[in-house]
């Protein structure tokens, strides 16, 4: 069974740093897949000197869930790793429960990982999960296929966080055989065999599928620049194949949202961009302006009229994310709102710099409204407000252009 560990370690070696002081988060449900992951990650971390943080989520959907969390805590204690229990509290939806639980789990784990200083979260998905997702899509679902390395799917909670699934090339049965050989026991969640849920219905069929390979895909090399939330891409890079996917990603990232655009709308936009004719369009909260040479994608300020770009009240000591695009840390109470309609109240130097920004991108920039007046920290040379654009890093991560744990 040593080969299983070697295959998992190959992904850990490839994606993770061996010299970082920050911890690596591991999601542990107590099931066989996540238990095998934790044990393999623990051995690897001991060898390279990395710390692990074990995170378990109590969804409060099963009367035995508190006992499952206790078992996870005991496993972490046995390994000498810090443990944190997270709870999905509150009312649960009647419809779409699996999707809601998955989203809540990702948010809770992302928040805990960030607070601990981790930027990578290990998940125990296996090759069976890949096959189950494919079966579900064949049945009409929109379930995404798990990837070995991907950004966290929740936004903005998952900003700058990556998911690593080192077991995707392994099958559930062989992992359980590996655990049994070591004398380990694991939890079996009855929901995994409940026919009310699409994944449970797909599970027996996936178990019968032949061995498969997980395609990583080769990301398109894009030369782009980020300026105040504006993505600029050479138009020649947006041809067939990956170009269409990258346009969709750029629109979501520049638009600050989390929902991908409709496939039909994206296909029409991508087809138009394959010519060299001038183009203006909107998609997923973003505005697309293209000339013969390049494409600029940025937040559509017209969203103000449709209820987007909502104001954000910030207090000192609290880092906030405004409009899914900018992270702000303020020194005094203020309101963050779009610049549209109040640009004339900016200091003269900021008004001058504003003229260098594409005209239609200006209104969606963040403005700070406080007792001291109106200011845009992105345009100020010495603003007391610390602001960081999330657009470029988010796009790089979503496009697969950050292939391993960042050094900083």
PESUL-V248975 format. One record per helix or strand of 3 or more residues. SS is the DSSP state (helix for helix, strand for strand). FROM is the first residue (numbers start at 1). LEN is the number of residues. If there is no record, write none. Layout:
# PESUL-V248975
ss from len
SS FROM LEN
SS FROM LEN
This chain:
# PESUL-V248975
ss from len
helix 2 14
strand 24 4
helix 32 17
strand 52 7
helix 65 15
strand 82 6
helix 97 20
strand 120 3
helix 127 12
strand 149 3
strand 162 3
helix 172 10
helix 190 4
helix 198 11
strand 224 4
strand 230 5
helix 235 3
helix 242 14
helix 263 11
strand 279 5
strand 286 5
strand 294 6
helix 301 6
strand 312 3
strand 320 3
strand 326 4
strand 334 5
helix 343 3
helix 348 7
helix 359 6
strand 366 5
strand 373 3
strand 386 4
helix 391 8
